[in-house]
Amino acid sequence: MFQLFLGVLLLIFGIFLKVTKDPGFAKSKKFSWMFIAIGILSIIGKLVIIYQTGKL
């Protein structure tokens, strides 16, 4: 469950970086797609693992 939470957190942070207009995050905006991709892959991976172990 913790991995799902972290995946969602990374996904939300990536979306936040993509849409923010704050100048403090200007240098980090190029990493937004990386955070979104890692978040999605982490969520999908954990759901696959949960499904294969029969806990879903």
N, C-alpha and C positions, 0 to 999 in steps of 0.2 A: 504494500500500500504506500510506503514511503516513496518508492520509485515513481509511482503514479503522481503523487503530490509534487515531486521535483520536476517531473516532465511537464505538468500543467504550469508550474511556476516559471520554468524556462520559456514555455510557449507564450505566456502572458507577458513576460519581460521582453521577449523578442517583438511582440506586437506593440508594446509600449515604446520601444526604441524606434520602431518604424513610423509611428504616428506623432511622436513628440516634437515639439518645436523649441524645446529648451536648448539654449546654446551650450550648456554644460555637457549635454549628451551628443553634441555635433560630431565629435571624433569617433563615437561608438556606433553611430547609425549604420555604418557599413557592416557591422557584425549582426545586424538584426535578423537577416536570413539564416545565419548560422544558428542563432538561438532558437528560431522557429523550427528549423529542420531537426535540431537535436531534441527539442521538446516533443515534436511529433513522433520521431523515431523511438524515443524512450517510452512514450505512451503505448505505441503500437507493439513494441517489443515486450513490455510488461503484460499487456493484454494477451498476447500470444502465449507467453509463459504460463499465465494463470489458466488460460483455456486448455493447454496441453496437460497441466497437472490435474485438471478436473475440479478446480476450485471456483470456476465461474458458473 
